[in-house]
Amino acid sequence: MKISVIYVSQTGRTEEAAEYIQDGILARYPFAQVKLMNVREEEADLDFLAQSEAVIFGSPVYFSSMSWELKKWFDHSFRIDLKGKLGAAFVTAQSPTGGVDTAIMEILRHMLVKGMLIFSGMGESAAHKFQIGAIGIGKEVEKFAGQFEEFGENVAQTTIKLFEK
Ligand SMILES: Cc1cc2nc3c(=O)[nH]c(=O)nc-3n(C[C@H](O)[C@H](O)[C@H](O)COP(=O)(O)O)c2cc1C
C-alpha cells in the first residue's frame, strides 16, 4: 500500500500534522509506504503518486480557503491522473471559526474534479470525528497529534478495504 501526502506548509504546523498522519498509518500498518511531499518546497514525486492507492491533501487555511500554493498545484495538475484513488483532506488554522470547513470542502471539490473517491477519515469507533476531514487549530499542533494519527490510520484502513483483494 502506498499513500502520498501532498501538502503545503510555511511555518511548519501543517507539516507537523502530516508527520502525525504518517505516524498513525505506520503504527497500524508498518508495511505501508508513505511519502510526505511539501509542494511549496519541492516537486511531487509523480512516480510514487501514480503508484499510490490513496492521496491525502493538507493545507494551512488562508482566508478561509486552501493556500494559494496548493491551489496552484491543483491548477497545474492536468497531466497528473488521480482518477479512482482514495482522497482525504486536512488543514491547520489559527481559529476554529477561521474557515476550516470551507477550506476542506474546497480541497474535496478539487479532488472530485480529479475523479477521486472522497473519504472523510471517519473511523468505525469514532463516528463523531472527521465528518469532512481532520483539523488542527492554533500553534500547538501536538494537541491534535492523536486525532491526526487516527485520521491517518482510518484512511489506511479504508484504502486496504477498497484496494487490497
Ligand atoms: C496569508 C494567511 C492567511 C491566513 N488566513 C487564515 C484564516 O482565514 N483563518 C485561520 O484560521 N487562519 C488563517 N491563517 C493562519 C494559518 O492558517 C495557520 O497559522 C496555519 O496553521 C499555518 O500553517 P503552516 O504552519 O503549515 O504554514 C492565515 C495565515 C496566513 C499566512
The ligand as a Gaussian input file, in Angstrom:
#p B3LYP/6-31G(d) Opt

LIG

0 1
 C       -1.931000      34.670000       4.484000
 C       -2.513000      33.935000       5.661000
 C       -3.882000      33.854000       5.789000
 C       -4.427000      33.163000       6.864000
 N       -5.785000      33.080000       6.944000
 C       -6.334000      32.376000       7.975000
 C       -7.754000      32.244000       8.061000
 O       -8.523000      32.732000       7.221000
 N       -8.268000      31.545000       9.095000
 C       -7.466000      30.971000      10.074000
 O       -7.999000      30.368000      10.993000
 N       -6.111000      31.064000       9.996000
 C       -5.537000      31.753000       8.963000
 N       -4.177000      31.849000       8.883000
 C       -3.331000      31.107000       9.858000
 C       -2.804000      29.785000       9.292000
 O       -3.833000      29.032000       8.681000
 C       -2.215000      28.922000      10.409000
 O       -1.231000      29.625000      11.109000
 C       -1.654000      27.608000       9.848000
 O       -1.593000      26.658000      10.877000
 C       -0.252000      27.795000       9.260000
 O        0.165000      26.575000       8.718000
 P        1.706000      26.283000       8.380000
 O        2.485000      26.450000       9.671000
 O        1.738000      24.888000       7.911000
 O        2.149000      27.259000       7.345000
 C       -3.587000      32.535000       7.826000
 C       -2.196000      32.645000       7.686000
 C       -1.657000      33.347000       6.618000
 C       -0.163000      33.435000       6.481000

